[in-house]
Amino acid sequence: MPALETLRPLVLSGPSGSGKSTLLKRLFKEHPDRFGFSVSHTTRRKREGEEDGVAYHFVSMQEFESMIERKEFIEHAMFSGNRYGTSIKAVDDVATTGKRCILDIDSQGVRLVKASHLDPFYLFITPPKYSELVKRLTGRGTETEEAVASRLAAAKGEIRYAQEPGVHDAVVVNDDVDRAYRVFEKIALGESTEGDPFPDLEVPED
Ligand SMILES: Nc1ncnc2c1ncn2[C@@H]1O[C@H](COP(=O)(O)OP(=O)(O)OP(=O)(O)O)[C@@H](O)[C@H]1O
């Protein structure tokens, strides 16, 4: 059985474009059996071929609302008339399979996790400089100019929150991706809790 620390949920956050997906993809590729994501609850109808408890736990609106009342969700939201949420139990269930649960969330999610009974390790992924974030988000080419601008505005909020003392347990600076991955991998595997120093991101004033 792995040590307890390696089963403690890992909360990953960082501005859009900091490289969370890049690092996570590599981690899951190199350690396919060590990590997992939690299964969300939803009130939307089950589609053909979908199995309950795999992509989602399918529940009725009434059931979902009783779960809200019992404070079983870390976070929940409504999209086009359906409810979606992450329960504390779904996160704990990942640990019972011997895998470490990773939650890739924004600062709003981090605040909610902090208000819940979950006790994860909080890791912040950051670019070395704000200007680098601008370069990567523009370079990714997956967004319109408008979407990039809105992601950058959100990024400033993410960075400001992360700069508050005590929010995160460790920081990984995604400068050189191979170097950043090595620091990230050690933390994810529970081999280290030591990250990088928080850099001066030189965020421009609004
Ligand atoms: N160390 C790095 N150096 C240069 N480019 C990088 C580095 N890490 C990631 N990138 C590139 O930066 C872009 C953003 O990375 P990625 O999509 O992983 O960010 P993200 O934090 O997951 O963003 P989102 O939250 O929007 O999904 C991608 O094009 C990626 O290839």
The ligand as an SDF file (V2000), in Angstrom:
LIG
                    3D

 31 33  0  0  0  0  0  0  0  0999 V2000
    7.7240   25.3080  -20.3820 N   0  0  0  0  0  0  0  0  0  0  0  0
    7.1060   25.7030  -21.4900 C   0  0  0  0  0  0  0  0  0  0  0  0
    7.7680   26.4680  -22.3990 N   0  0  0  0  0  0  0  0  0  0  0  0
    7.1650   26.8970  -23.5090 C   0  0  0  0  0  0  0  0  0  0  0  0
    5.8760   26.6210  -23.8620 N   0  0  0  0  0  0  0  0  0  0  0  0
    5.1680   25.8540  -23.0080 C   0  0  0  0  0  0  0  0  0  0  0  0
    5.7400   25.3480  -21.7830 C   0  0  0  0  0  0  0  0  0  0  0  0
    4.7790   24.6300  -21.1390 N   0  0  0  0  0  0  0  0  0  0  0  0
    3.6820   24.6660  -21.9080 C   0  0  0  0  0  0  0  0  0  0  0  0
    3.9060   25.3930  -23.0400 N   0  0  0  0  0  0  0  0  0  0  0  0
    2.9350   25.7090  -24.1060 C   0  0  0  0  0  0  0  0  0  0  0  0
    2.0890   26.7440  -23.5820 O   0  0  0  0  0  0  0  0  0  0  0  0
    0.7200   26.5640  -24.0180 C   0  0  0  0  0  0  0  0  0  0  0  0
   -0.1870   26.4750  -22.7980 C   0  0  0  0  0  0  0  0  0  0  0  0
    0.0430   25.2450  -22.0920 O   0  0  0  0  0  0  0  0  0  0  0  0
   -1.1630   24.3470  -21.5230 P   0  0  0  0  0  0  0  0  0  0  0  0
   -2.2360   24.2060  -22.5400 O   0  0  0  0  0  0  0  0  0  0  0  0
   -0.5610   23.1230  -20.9410 O   0  0  0  0  0  0  0  0  0  0  0  0
   -1.6810   25.3260  -20.3310 O   0  0  0  0  0  0  0  0  0  0  0  0
   -2.8640   25.1390  -19.2660 P   0  0  0  0  0  0  0  0  0  0  0  0
   -2.3510   25.7260  -18.0050 O   0  0  0  0  0  0  0  0  0  0  0  0
   -3.2970   23.7290  -19.2260 O   0  0  0  0  0  0  0  0  0  0  0  0
   -4.0000   26.0530  -19.8510 O   0  0  0  0  0  0  0  0  0  0  0  0
   -5.6360   25.9140  -19.6960 P   0  0  0  0  0  0  0  0  0  0  0  0
   -5.9100   26.0990  -18.2240 O   0  0  0  0  0  0  0  0  0  0  0  0
   -6.1340   27.0360  -20.5450 O   0  0  0  0  0  0  0  0  0  0  0  0
   -6.0100   24.5650  -20.2210 O   0  0  0  0  0  0  0  0  0  0  0  0
    0.7180   25.3240  -24.8850 C   0  0  0  0  0  0  0  0  0  0  0  0
    0.7870   25.7050  -26.2350 O   0  0  0  0  0  0  0  0  0  0  0  0
    1.9690   24.5670  -24.4530 C   0  0  0  0  0  0  0  0  0  0  0  0
    2.4730   23.7360  -25.4810 O   0  0  0  0  0  0  0  0  0  0  0  0
  1  2  1  0
  2  3  1  0
  2  7  2  0
  3  4  2  0
  4  5  1  0
  5  6  2  0
  6  7  1  0
  6 10  1  0
  7  8  1  0
  8  9  2  0
  9 10  1  0
 10 11  1  0
 11 12  1  0
 11 30  1  0
 12 13  1  0
 13 14  1  0
 13 28  1  0
 14 15  1  0
 15 16  1  0
 16 17  2  0
 16 18  1  0
 16 19  1  0
 19 20  1  0
 20 21  2  0
 20 22  1  0
 20 23  1  0
 23 24  1  0
 24 25  2  0
 24 26  1  0
 24 27  1  0
 28 29  1  0
 28 30  1  0
 30 31  1  0
M  END
$$$$
